[in-house]
């Protein structure tokens, strides 16, 4: 039987699920680039923060499931730095589902939603040193803008983020 991927809006009760996906994925993708203390604190903070975010604004968070098992989520909305554009603020997939197609299905759902909201383009920031993330976004039509900024996760050197953008299909 083929895998079944579904995407739905996150619900207020999904805080633990989002937190676990975020913590595990962040730990694998970002943790090795941070000091052990910062990595451990980052994982723990990501496990607990989503209840509050869902209580405030669950409308712009999508949760993707692979064979009914939660596997990836995205938070999107108006850009914080580019008026008139949409931004993908958070996009993480559990390491167990990497390569399954769930992230592509989730990204397509996000693009559909931002298009329905009237946005013509969308941008995001990702780690410069995350070749896997940059390949994924490039494969899905994103191009680097040349803009970068440093993000300080705590102790240690700040990590460099790169901006990527693309047009929203059908706009």
Backbone bond lengths (Angstrom), bond angles and torsions (degrees), N, CA, C in turn:
res aa  C-N    CA-C-N  psi(-1)  N-CA   C-N-CA  omega(-1)  CA-C   N-CA-C  phi
1 X - - - 1.451 - - 1.525 108.86 -
2 X 1.333 117.71 131.95 1.471 120.26 -179.15 1.527 111.11 -70.03
3 X 1.332 114.34 155.62 1.460 119.80 176.80 1.521 109.72 -64.09
4 X 1.326 115.72 146.60 1.459 122.08 177.49 1.527 107.88 -116.65
5 X 1.335 115.40 121.58 1.460 121.58 177.96 1.518 107.87 -109.32
6 X 1.324 115.91 128.30 1.459 121.46 175.33 1.521 108.34 -124.98
7 X 1.326 115.40 150.51 1.465 121.29 178.04 1.520 107.16 -131.75
8 X 1.336 115.05 132.60 1.464 120.54 178.40 1.515 109.26 -143.12
9 X 1.323 115.13 164.74 1.463 119.86 174.68 1.515 108.88 -66.21
10 X 1.320 115.87 141.03 1.464 120.27 176.25 1.527 109.01 -67.79
11 X 1.310 115.05 151.50 1.465 122.35 179.74 1.525 108.91 -114.09
12 X 1.330 117.98 159.22 1.466 119.78 179.89 1.532 113.94 -53.44
13 X 1.318 118.64 -30.58 1.460 121.28 -179.74 1.520 114.82 -80.37
14 X 1.335 118.21 2.32 1.462 121.95 -177.55 1.530 113.87 -89.49
15 X 1.314 118.44 7.78 1.458 121.48 -175.56 1.517 113.96 -57.14
16 X 1.337 117.35 -43.87 1.470 119.62 -179.90 1.529 111.35 -66.04
17 X 1.331 116.74 -39.72 1.462 121.34 -179.48 1.526 110.14 -64.62
18 X 1.346 116.96 -48.40 1.463 119.91 178.98 1.527 110.48 -62.07
19 X 1.318 116.24 -41.70 1.457 120.50 -179.76 1.517 112.84 -61.49
20 X 1.320 116.19 -41.05 1.463 119.32 -179.68 1.530 111.20 -68.54
21 X 1.340 117.04 -44.32 1.467 120.16 177.06 1.522 109.83 -59.50
22 X 1.326 115.87 -47.77 1.463 120.56 -177.30 1.523 110.79 -62.93
23 X 1.320 116.90 -46.72 1.461 120.82 -177.21 1.526 111.68 -62.66
24 X 1.320 117.29 -47.03 1.467 119.99 -177.66 1.524 111.87 -68.09
25 X 1.319 116.85 -44.20 1.460 119.82 179.72 1.522 111.03 -66.60
26 X 1.326 117.07 -44.77 1.458 120.77 179.25 1.525 110.41 -62.11
27 X 1.319 116.12 -40.77 1.462 120.07 179.34 1.516 112.86 -59.66
28 X 1.338 116.74 -37.92 1.465 121.33 179.80 1.530 111.31 -78.30
29 X 1.344 117.09 -42.37 1.465 120.31 -173.63 1.524 113.60 -85.47
30 X 1.331 117.49 -37.35 1.459 120.87 -175.53 1.529 113.03 -106.23
31 X 1.316 116.24 -35.21 1.454 121.27 -174.90 1.515 114.84 -50.92
32 X 1.345 119.00 -46.01 1.456 119.25 -178.88 1.533 113.62 -62.96
33 X 1.323 117.11 -18.14 1.457 121.06 -179.56 1.526 112.36 -89.34
34 X 1.327 116.71 -6.34 1.461 122.92 -178.67 1.528 110.02 -110.49
35 X 1.332 115.98 167.75 1.459 119.47 172.59 1.526 107.94 -67.27
36 X 1.324 119.37 154.88 1.471 120.51 179.68 1.531 113.46 -54.88
37 X 1.320 117.41 -39.22 1.469 120.85 179.70 1.533 111.18 -64.08
38 X 1.326 117.01 -45.35 1.466 121.64 179.28 1.525 109.82 -66.58
39 X 1.322 117.60 -40.79 1.466 120.84 179.18 1.528 110.68 -60.75
40 X 1.319 117.39 -46.28 1.472 120.92 -179.91 1.527 110.90 -63.49
41 X 1.329 117.26 -43.78 1.471 120.68 178.76 1.529 110.51 -65.63
42 X 1.334 116.99 -37.99 1.460 120.62 179.19 1.511 112.51 -64.20
43 X 1.314 116.36 -42.16 1.466 120.46 177.92 1.526 109.54 -62.74
44 X 1.315 117.52 -47.01 1.465 120.52 -177.57 1.525 111.75 -64.95
45 X 1.324 117.06 -40.82 1.469 120.53 179.36 1.529 110.71 -63.21
46 X 1.311 117.67 -39.23 1.466 121.05 -179.28 1.525 112.10 -70.35
47 X 1.320 116.77 -27.98 1.473 119.71 177.40 1.522 111.80 -66.59
48 X 1.318 117.27 -31.59 1.469 119.78 -169.78 1.520 115.54 -106.77
49 X 1.312 120.21 -8.31 1.458 120.43 -170.82 1.525 115.56 -84.45
50 X 1.317 118.56 -16.94 1.467 119.83 -168.84 1.523 114.20 -77.46
51 X 1.319 118.93 -22.43 1.465 119.35 177.09 1.524 110.35 -59.89
52 X 1.321 116.74 -46.47 1.459 121.17 -179.98 1.512 112.71 -65.27
53 X 1.314 116.52 -41.32 1.469 120.15 179.77 1.517 110.06 -65.00
54 X 1.330 118.27 -43.61 1.466 121.14 179.25 1.527 111.53 -64.31
55 X 1.305 117.04 -35.12 1.468 120.17 179.30 1.525 111.01 -65.66
56 X 1.334 116.59 -31.69 1.462 121.08 -179.39 1.521 113.16 -84.93
57 X 1.343 117.46 -39.93 1.460 119.55 -170.47 1.525 111.98 -160.38
58 X 1.321 116.73 77.76 1.467 120.17 179.04 1.527 111.75 -82.22
59 X 1.337 117.97 -11.06 1.462 121.06 -175.02 1.521 113.98 -66.05
60 X 1.308 118.09 -21.32 1.460 119.57 -176.70 1.528 111.70 -114.14
61 X 1.317 116.07 29.67 1.459 121.15 176.30 1.526 107.93 -126.63
62 X 1.323 116.07 125.51 1.458 121.27 177.76 1.518 109.21 -110.88
63 X 1.321 115.44 142.45 1.457 123.03 178.36 1.521 108.28 -118.84
64 X 1.324 115.95 125.82 1.467 121.08 178.97 1.525 109.00 -104.58
65 X 1.324 114.48 142.02 1.465 121.11 -179.31 1.518 108.47 -123.83
66 X 1.318 115.03 142.22 1.460 122.59 175.70 1.515 106.30 -113.86
67 X 1.329 115.71 114.26 1.471 120.63 -176.73 1.534 110.81 52.41
68 X 1.317 115.10 45.79 1.469 124.46 178.13 1.521 114.72 72.17
69 X 1.315 118.11 -0.22 1.473 121.37 179.03 1.524 108.92 -98.22
70 X 1.340 118.77 123.18 1.463 120.38 178.36 1.529 110.69 -56.78
71 X 1.349 116.03 133.21 1.449 118.42 -175.98 1.512 116.44 -136.50
72 X 1.339 118.06 -22.85 1.460 120.22 -177.06 1.520 109.35 -156.29
73 X 1.323 115.58 154.71 1.464 118.97 175.93 1.518 109.87 -149.41
74 X 1.323 114.75 159.51 1.464 121.45 178.85 1.523 108.75 -142.45
75 X 1.310 114.59 144.10 1.466 121.97 172.19 1.517 106.45 -118.92
76 X 1.316 116.90 130.89 1.458 122.06 -175.73 1.519 109.05 -140.55
77 X 1.313 116.10 169.94 1.463 121.03 177.73 1.514 110.36 163.49
78 X 1.317 114.66 -159.54 1.461 119.84 178.66 1.523 109.59 -63.88
79 X 1.311 115.55 144.10 1.454 120.72 179.06 1.521 110.59 -65.60
80 X 1.319 115.08 142.81 1.461 120.39 176.42 1.530 111.76 -84.56
81 X 1.338 117.13 -11.97 1.461 119.54 -175.81 1.527 114.62 -131.43
82 X 1.335 117.72 -9.92 1.465 120.75 -176.73 1.523 109.66 -130.75
83 X 1.331 117.41 91.63 1.465 120.28 -178.72 1.527 111.74 -52.78
84 X 1.327 115.63 135.74 1.453 121.78 179.39 1.517 114.99 88.72
85 X 1.331 117.21 -7.19 1.463 121.63 178.79 1.520 110.28 -108.11
86 X 1.308 114.94 157.68 1.466 120.48 171.69 1.523 107.99 -92.95
87 X 1.323 114.94 159.81 1.455 120.46 178.13 1.522 109.29 -137.56
88 X 1.311 116.39 137.91 1.456 121.01 169.71 1.523 104.74 -90.69
89 X 1.320 115.58 107.84 1.458 121.58 -174.65 1.528 112.18 -80.31
90 X 1.323 116.68 -35.15 1.461 122.25 -177.86 1.521 108.60 -145.68
91 X 1.324 116.78 135.85 1.467 120.94 178.52 1.524 106.69 -151.69
92 X 1.329 116.59 109.44 1.459 120.66 -178.25 1.521 110.28 -139.92
93 X 1.329 115.15 143.42 1.462 122.43 174.45 1.525 108.24 -124.53
94 X 1.312 115.71 140.27 1.466 121.74 177.04 1.528 107.85 -59.76
95 X 1.334 118.31 136.09 1.467 120.00 -178.99 1.528 114.30 -54.40
96 X 1.313 118.27 -28.52 1.469 120.89 179.97 1.529 113.42 -65.73
97 X 1.347 117.88 -19.22 1.465 120.12 -177.54 1.521 112.92 -109.61
98 X 1.336 117.49 5.16 1.456 119.56 177.46 1.527 108.91 -59.16
99 X 1.319 116.12 133.68 1.456 121.72 179.34 1.518 114.41 86.77
100 X 1.342 117.76 -0.07 1.471 120.96 -176.81 1.524 113.73 -86.37
101 X 1.333 117.96 -13.59 1.460 121.46 -175.08 1.522 113.04 98.31
102 X 1.321 117.42 -9.13 1.459 120.43 -177.27 1.529 111.65 -64.66
103 X 1.332 117.95 -37.86 1.463 119.97 -179.28 1.527 110.81 -67.21
104 X 1.317 117.34 -38.90 1.462 120.35 177.95 1.522 110.41 -64.61
105 X 1.328 117.43 -43.48 1.469 120.73 178.17 1.525 110.67 -62.24
106 X 1.322 116.85 -41.06 1.459 120.76 178.46 1.524 110.64 -64.88
107 X 1.317 117.81 -44.74 1.457 120.94 179.05 1.527 110.94 -61.31
108 X 1.318 117.50 -41.61 1.472 120.50 177.40 1.529 110.98 -60.66
109 X 1.326 116.98 -39.83 1.469 120.53 178.23 1.529 111.26 -66.22
110 X 1.323 116.77 -40.19 1.468 120.09 177.01 1.526 109.90 -62.48
111 X 1.324 117.37 -46.84 1.462 120.41 -179.84 1.521 111.57 -60.89
112 X 1.314 116.55 -38.59 1.467 120.17 176.91 1.527 110.59 -62.51
113 X 1.320 117.11 -45.13 1.469 121.32 -179.84 1.528 112.19 -63.99
114 X 1.341 117.35 -43.95 1.466 117.58 -178.84 1.525 110.44 -69.19
115 X 1.323 117.25 -31.70 1.462 119.91 174.40 1.515 111.52 -65.22
116 X 1.334 117.01 -43.93 1.466 121.11 177.18 1.528 111.63 -61.80
117 X 1.326 116.54 -28.66 1.465 121.16 178.82 1.534 111.63 -80.74
118 X 1.342 117.42 -2.75 1.453 121.16 175.10 1.516 116.34 96.30
119 X 1.317 117.51 6.63 1.466 120.12 179.32 1.521 110.53 -81.84
120 X 1.325 116.58 140.58 1.461 121.69 177.91 1.518 112.01 -95.44
121 X 1.342 117.36 -21.07 1.460 119.91 179.48 1.519 109.68 -145.26
122 X 1.336 113.98 162.09 1.459 121.36 -178.04 1.526 108.16 -140.88
123 X 1.319 115.69 145.27 1.461 119.39 177.07 1.522 109.53 -134.37
124 X 1.322 114.73 169.18 1.461 121.37 178.68 1.513 108.40 -158.30
125 X 1.323 114.58 167.14 1.463 122.37 175.45 1.518 108.19 -119.24
126 X 1.326 116.81 138.35 1.459 121.26 176.02 1.527 108.99 -141.04
127 X 1.303 115.73 162.76 1.462 120.17 -179.50 1.530 111.36 -63.32
128 X 1.309 115.24 131.42 1.467 120.01 176.30 1.530 110.65 -58.42
129 X 1.327 116.19 -36.78 1.459 120.38 -175.35 1.528 114.02 -88.05
130 X 1.324 117.62 8.47 1.459 121.04 176.49 1.529 109.27 -98.86
131 X 1.319 115.10 85.47 1.466 119.79 -179.33 1.523 111.26 -59.78
132 X 1.330 117.14 -35.94 1.460 120.80 -179.30 1.531 111.00 -62.33
133 X 1.317 117.24 -47.17 1.469 120.53 179.81 1.525 110.61 -64.97
134 X 1.300 117.03 -43.87 1.462 119.64 -178.82 1.526 111.19 -64.06
135 X 1.334 117.90 -37.84 1.478 120.49 176.14 1.525 110.75 -64.52
136 X 1.336 116.26 -43.30 1.463 120.29 -179.94 1.526 110.65 -58.98
137 X 1.322 116.59 -49.74 1.465 119.23 -177.95 1.527 111.45 -66.16
138 X 1.329 118.04 -39.64 1.467 120.29 177.71 1.525 110.70 -62.08
139 X 1.322 116.39 -42.39 1.467 121.29 178.76 1.527 111.21 -61.33
140 X 1.320 116.24 -25.45 1.464 121.62 -178.53 1.524 113.26 -104.55
141 X 1.333 116.45 25.90 1.456 121.10 169.20 1.520 117.16 90.27
142 X 1.325 118.19 4.62 1.458 120.38 178.23 1.526 109.61 -86.81
143 X 1.327 115.62 145.91 1.463 121.61 176.23 1.523 108.44 -126.84
144 X 1.310 115.51 145.31 1.458 119.69 178.06 1.519 109.48 -71.26
145 X 1.335 115.40 139.92 1.468 120.99 -178.22 1.517 112.61 -89.85
146 X 1.326 117.25 -15.71 1.455 121.11 -173.88 1.525 112.46 93.70
147 X 1.320 117.07 -9.97 1.467 120.92 178.00 1.530 108.94 -84.10
148 X 1.316 116.05 138.93 1.456 122.58 176.73 1.522 108.87 -136.99
149 X 1.303 116.19 161.59 1.463 120.63 168.27 1.514 108.96 -156.01
150 X 1.307 115.01 155.67 1.459 121.16 179.15 1.515 109.60 -87.81
151 X 1.324 115.83 142.63 1.461 121.12 174.34 1.521 108.24 -124.15
152 X 1.310 115.47 125.96 1.457 121.52 -178.81 1.520 108.79 -96.98
153 X 1.316 117.26 111.20 1.460 121.73 178.43 1.528 111.77 -86.64
154 X 1.326 117.34 -1.31 1.460 120.85 -178.85 1.506 109.62 137.34
155 X 1.316 116.63 -127.59 1.461 120.99 179.07 1.527 110.48 -66.41
156 X 1.296 115.48 154.44 1.458 119.57 176.58 1.513 111.30 90.73
157 X 1.305 114.91 179.65 1.466 120.76 -178.43 1.523 110.72 -71.02
158 X 1.325 117.07 143.71 1.457 119.65 174.06 1.530 110.23 -61.23
159 X 1.313 116.23 151.56 1.461 121.60 177.74 1.524 109.14 -98.68
160 X 1.302 116.80 143.05 1.455 121.90 -178.11 1.529 109.54 -88.21
161 X 1.322 115.26 130.30 1.456 122.39 174.53 1.524 108.50 -107.04
162 X 1.325 116.77 144.73 1.460 122.45 175.29 1.524 108.15 -115.43
163 X 1.332 114.23 146.42 1.462 119.94 179.16 1.525 109.61 -95.89
164 X 1.337 115.02 138.75 1.455 121.87 175.26 1.528 107.83 -127.17
165 X 1.327 116.65 153.22 1.460 120.37 179.91 1.525 110.44 -146.69
166 X 1.311 114.83 162.86 1.462 120.93 173.38 1.519 108.77 -160.67
167 X 1.317 114.94 161.34 1.457 120.20 174.31 1.522 107.92 -77.17
168 X 1.319 115.75 152.17 1.455 121.57 175.71 1.525 107.48 -84.80
169 X 1.330 117.87 127.72 1.466 120.47 -178.92 1.526 111.88 -55.16
170 X 1.340 115.04 139.18 1.455 119.80 176.51 1.512 114.34 80.80
171 X 1.311 117.65 4.04 1.462 120.37 -178.94 1.504 110.17 -106.62
